[in-house]
Amino acid sequence: MAQYRFLQDAYVGTQYFQAGTTAATADVAGGTLPIGWKPPLCVDPLDTPAVNALFAAGPQTMPILIRQQWSAIPVSPPMTYWQQTPGSHWWRLTGLGASLPSIGA
């Protein structure tokens, strides 16, 4: 199971997710995201499988605007995201992914 928090309103297939809501992959009961789903920039991984999926997707920069459009759920910044090492082509994850190795891009 991989669980994510949406940082902005998004569609995955035909399923709509409001900013601030959480969703899990379909390999657990009630999961609504496809198994093997590649996490985009607009989600914050909440568990180890989600962090591993974000790591496998490779370095990505965060969206400029993180906000809800249609819900009243407050959206805080992500805990885990890609950060470039200053002056280099190496990227590393912060937060839950801080123990993973850097990746050159």
PyMOL commands that set and color helices and strands:
alter all, ss='L'
color gray80, all
select helices_A, chain A and resi 48-57+95-97
alter helices_A, ss='H'
color red, helices_A
select strands_A, chain A and resi 3-6+10-12+15-17+22-24+43-45+82-84+90-93+103-104
alter strands_A, ss='S'
color yellow, strands_A
deselect
rebuild
show_as cartoon
